[in-house]
Amino acid sequence: MQDIYNPSKPQPLVGNSAVLTEQLTMVAPSKSSAVAVYCAASLGHQKVFQLAALCHALAEAKRPLVYGGGNTGIMGVVSGAVVDQGGQVTGIVPYAIHVGGGEVDKGDGIAKSESVAETLDGKRREQIETIVVDSMHERKVEMAKRVGAFVGLPGGFGTFEEVLEVITWNQLNIHNKPVILLNILSYYNPLRELIRSGIREGFIPPQNEQLCVFVDGPADHEDHESFNWGQAAVDAISAWQHDKVQTLPFHWTRDTDNSTIPNGEVDLKEVNGMNGDLRCLKATNSWLNWVWHAPLWLERIWHARSCSTRI
């Protein structure tokens, strides 16, 4: 019978020259009260998606909002609602999207019912702190390191990817933070079934189904428009039992929230017995960074030589 990982049992950790049997514990939960909300730059077809995004409860609970920085769609509704209630809002935007004029509706651009809000007006926009980063990856890291919880509203590919990544970080013991999915009109039922399929087929440990929390709301979908989804999200965050999470036996640094660590840049002195492995990791990251940018430099050198030859 295959052993299932037990966080209360010391696990062997193989290094370059020794096997470590040190007790491994879950990373400590974040002290941040801020919440990252993953959502779409599109409005979607159902008015309830927009109404659910009126997260006044975040401001009322004194929980700052961190989001993707967009003005339109569900992003605009969420951020505008928190600003209107006097809440603190921070938007994280990749440079390419920022200079390109922002994200746009990726659906058909048609809401089947009256829109709650489509864009942030200039006055509300001025009350939002905007941080411009270099890449999509940096956007996700910057959002994750600032918050103590994540909430997923209905969205598209970007929302799916962001939600699944922070769930994976829980599983890998990179951080210990609640991931709350607002299952409005059963939107996330297919994802829940996909997770359960992974468990049935042996790809996900059964206990890891709890790494994300589905908030289903009223059984009758007719009541979803009047349901207070924002308060339900805040309640689910408060109810998160960080000490019940079972993670894989990895320690990136010692009992520290690691979502703030970019590109494997850790304090090697803090990870007993793994210095050699982590130096290799840093060297590999540096090499990959060089390979990624090498074509650009080679193109510049070739162009410079071509120009000098013509002269």
LOPANU-493351 format. One record per residue (C-alpha): residue number from 1; chain; z, y, x. Coordinates in steps of 0.05 Angstrom, whole numbers, plus 5000, padded with zeros to 4 digits. Layout:
<nodes>
   seq   mol     c3     c2     c1
   NUM     A      Z      Y      X
...
</nodes>
This chain:
<nodes>
   seq   mol     c3     c2     c1
     1     A   5000   5000   5000
     2     A   4981   5068   5028
     3     A   5038   5115   5044
     4     A   5041   5181   5006
     5     A   5064   5241   5045
     6     A   5137   5257   5033
     7     A   5159   5327   5056
     8     A   5231   5304   5063
     9     A   5212   5250   5113
    10     A   5197   5268   5187
    11     A   5124   5258   5202
    12     A   5093   5243   5270
    13     A   5048   5298   5296
    14     A   4999   5278   5350
    15     A   4989   5328   5406
    16     A   4953   5324   5473
    17     A   5004   5281   5508
    18     A   5061   5266   5460
    19     A   5079   5247   5390
    20     A   5126   5297   5357
    21     A   5174   5272   5305
    22     A   5203   5340   5289
    23     A   5223   5353   5216
    24     A   5168   5392   5183
    25     A   5186   5437   5124
    26     A   5146   5478   5075
    27     A   5128   5549   5096
    28     A   5175   5600   5066
    29     A   5151   5637   5003
    30     A   5126   5708   5010
    31     A   5173   5766   4997
    32     A   5117   5809   4970
    33     A   5119   5827   4896
    34     A   5045   5845   4896
    35     A   4994   5803   4858
    36     A   4922   5790   4876
    37     A   4877   5785   4815
    38     A   4811   5748   4823
    39     A   4760   5767   4771
    40     A   4688   5787   4758
    41     A   4648   5850   4767
    42     A   4616   5828   4702
    43     A   4645   5837   4632
    44     A   4626   5769   4604
    45     A   4605   5758   4532
    46     A   4673   5754   4499
    47     A   4716   5814   4485
    48     A   4778   5771   4495
    49     A   4762   5766   4569
    50     A   4768   5841   4574
    51     A   4830   5846   4531
    52     A   4864   5793   4574
    53     A   4849   5836   4635
    54     A   4891   5894   4608
    55     A   4947   5874   4655
    56     A   4998   5928   4635
    57     A   5052   5876   4649
    58     A   5039   5881   4724
    59     A   5057   5955   4725
    60     A   5115   5944   4678
    61     A   5142   5889   4724
    62     A   5134   5936   4784
    63     A   5084   5888   4815
    64     A   5028   5923   4854
    65     A   4957   5900   4841
    66     A   4910   5879   4897
    67     A   4838   5864   4876
    68     A   4767   5864   4901
    69     A   4758   5939   4894
    70     A   4701   5940   4843
    71     A   4691   5993   4790
    72     A   4654   5952   4738
    73     A   4666   5892   4694
    74     A   4732   5856   4691
    75     A   4751   5888   4758
    76     A   4745   5956   4727
    77     A   4786   5936   4666
    78     A   4843   5905   4708
    79     A   4849   5962   4757
    80     A   4842   6017   4704
    81     A   4897   5985   4661
    82     A   4947   5982   4719
    83     A   4931   6054   4740
    84     A   4939   6078   4668
    85     A   5010   6049   4667
    86     A   5028   6084   4733
    87     A   5022   6021   4774
    88     A   5001   6016   4847
    89     A   4931   5990   4859
    90     A   4896   5970   4924
    91     A   4822   5951   4927
    92     A   4793   5912   4985
    93     A   4718   5921   4994
    94     A   4670   5893   5046
    95     A   4630   5947   5082
    96     A   4563   5920   5060
    97     A   4583   5922   4986
    98     A   4615   5991   4995
    99     A   4553   6024   5024
   100     A   4509   5986   4975
   101     A   4541   6021   4917
   102     A   4590   5967   4895
   103     A   4583   5901   4859
   104     A   4543   5897   4795
   105     A   4542   5853   4733
   106     A   4517   5785   4755
   107     A   4507   5758   4684
   108     A   4455   5783   4635
   109     A   4491   5849   4630
   110     A   4500   5842   4555
   111     A   4569   5838   4522
   112     A   4565   5805   4454
   113     A   4622   5849   4429
   114     A   4644   5920   4440
   115     A   4666   5933   4512
   116     A   4737   5954   4527
   117     A   4716   5989   4591
   118     A   4656   5985   4637
   119     A   4671   6030   4695
   120     A   4729   6066   4726
   121     A   4723   6141   4718
   122     A   4730   6187   4778
   123     A   4801   6209   4761
   124     A   4828   6138   4758
   125     A   4787   6118   4819
   126     A   4823   6171   4860
   127     A   4890   6137   4846
   128     A   4868   6072   4878
   129     A   4877   6058   4952
   130     A   4812   6031   4978
   131     A   4808   5991   5043
   132     A   4740   5976   5072
   133     A   4734   5913   5114
   134     A   4677   5882   5154
   135     A   4664   5818   5116
   136     A   4678   5776   5055
   137     A   4724   5732   5097
   138     A   4765   5792   5119
   139     A   4769   5815   5047
   140     A   4801   5749   5027
   141     A   4850   5749   5085
   142     A   4869   5821   5073
   143     A   4882   5807   4999
   144     A   4922   5744   5013
   145     A   4967   5774   5065
   146     A   4988   5831   5020
   147     A   5011   5791   4960
   148     A   5062   5739   4938
   149     A   5020   5709   4881
   150     A   4949   5701   4856
   151     A   4921   5705   4785
   152     A   4852   5681   4766
   153     A   4816   5710   4706
   154     A   4749   5682   4682
   155     A   4695   5696   4733
   156     A   4636   5667   4770
   157     A   4623   5635   4838
   158     A   4663   5686   4877
   159     A   4724   5678   4832
   160     A   4719   5602   4835
   161     A   4715   5603   4911
   162     A   4773   5651   4919
   163     A   4818   5611   4873
   164     A   4802   5545   4905
   165     A   4814   5572   4975
   166     A   4884   5598   4961
   167     A   4901   5531   4926
   168     A   4877   5496   4989
   169     A   4921   5542   5032
   170     A   4980   5518   4991
   171     A   4961   5446   5004
   172     A   4953   5458   5079
   173     A   5020   5494   5084
   174     A   4987   5560   5105
   175     A   5026   5596   5051
   176     A   5071   5579   4992
   177     A   5048   5623   4935
   178     A   5036   5612   4860
   179     A   4963   5608   4837
   180     A   4960   5623   4762
   181     A   4896   5611   4722
   182     A   4891   5646   4655
   183     A   4855   5594   4613
   184     A   4827   5642   4562
   185     A   4785   5606   4509
   186     A   4795   5543   4552
   187     A   4750   5574   4605
   188     A   4783   5536   4662
   189     A   4787   5468   4627
   190     A   4728   5441   4668
   191     A   4765   5460   4732
   192     A   4828   5425   4708
   193     A   4787   5363   4692
   194     A   4753   5367   4760
   195     A   4822   5367   4794
   196     A   4844   5308   4752
   197     A   4779   5272   4769
   198     A   4795   5283   4843
   199     A   4864   5253   4831
   200     A   4835   5192   4795
   201     A   4785   5179   4850
   202     A   4836   5186   4906
   203     A   4815   5252   4936
   204     A   4874   5294   4913
   205     A   4947   5271   4916
   206     A   4975   5267   4844
   207     A   5032   5315   4860
   208     A   4983   5368   4882
   209     A   4959   5381   4811
   210     A   5017   5429   4807
   211     A   4989   5472   4864
   212     A   4956   5515   4810
   213     A   4986   5532   4743
   214     A   4942   5536   4680
   215     A   4965   5585   4627
   216     A   4932   5560   4563
   217     A   4958   5611   4512
   218     A   4959   5596   4437
   219     A   4930   5530   4413
   220     A   4886   5569   4364
   221     A   4832   5609   4401
   222     A   4833   5660   4345
   223     A   4900   5683   4371
   224     A   4875   5693   4443
   225     A   4855   5766   4432
   226     A   4925   5787   4411
   227     A   4961   5743   4462
   228     A   4995   5780   4519
   229     A   4960   5746   4578
   230     A   4988   5796   4629
   231     A   5060   5780   4610
   232     A   5045   5706   4609
   233     A   5018   5712   4681
   234     A   5081   5750   4704
   235     A   5125   5697   4671
   236     A   5087   5641   4705
   237     A   5094   5674   4772
   238     A   5169   5682   4762
   239     A   5175   5609   4741
   240     A   5140   5583   4804
   241     A   5184   5532   4840
   242     A   5165   5544   4912
   243     A   5214   5491   4936
   244     A   5180   5436   4894
   245     A   5112   5443   4928
   246     A   5091   5383   4969
   247     A   5043   5401   5026
   248     A   5007   5366   5082
   249     A   5048   5361   5146
   250     A   5016   5420   5183
   251     A   5054   5477   5215
   252     A   5010   5534   5236
   253     A   5070   5574   5259
   254     A   5143   5558   5249
   255     A   5164   5570   5176
   256     A   5123   5633   5170
   257     A   5072   5654   5118
   258     A   5007   5644   5156
   259     A   4958   5678   5109
   260     A   4964   5740   5154
   261     A   4938   5703   5215
   262     A   4863   5713   5227
   263     A   4819   5666   5267
   264     A   4875   5622   5293
   265     A   4910   5678   5329
   266     A   4980   5651   5331
   267     A   5038   5660   5379
   268     A   5031   5597   5421
   269     A   5103   5601   5443
   270     A   5125   5591   5371
   271     A   5092   5523   5361
   272     A   5130   5473   5404
   273     A   5087   5420   5435
   274     A   5021   5444   5408
   275     A   5003   5498   5459
   276     A   4945   5459   5488
   277     A   4914   5444   5421
   278     A   4920   5516   5397
   279     A   4890   5543   5462
   280     A   4831   5497   5449
   281     A   4827   5525   5378
   282     A   4826   5597   5403
   283     A   4774   5579   5455
   284     A   4732   5545   5402
   285     A   4737   5605   5356
   286     A   4716   5651   5413
   287     A   4657   5606   5429
   288     A   4635   5603   5356
   289     A   4640   5679   5351
   290     A   4595   5685   5412
   291     A   4544   5635   5384
   292     A   4544   5671   5317
   293     A   4527   5738   5349
   294     A   4483   5711   5407
   295     A   4417   5716   5369
   296     A   4429   5790   5356
   297     A   4443   5804   5429
   298     A   4383   5762   5451
   299     A   4338   5801   5403
   300     A   4363   5867   5432
   301     A   4350   5843   5504
   302     A   4280   5819   5485
   303     A   4265   5885   5451
   304     A   4289   5925   5511
   305     A   4247   5883   5559
   306     A   4186   5890   5514
   307     A   4194   5966   5513
   308     A   4202   5970   5589
   309     A   4140   5926   5599
   310     A   4098   5972   5555
   311     A   4122   6033   5595
</nodes>
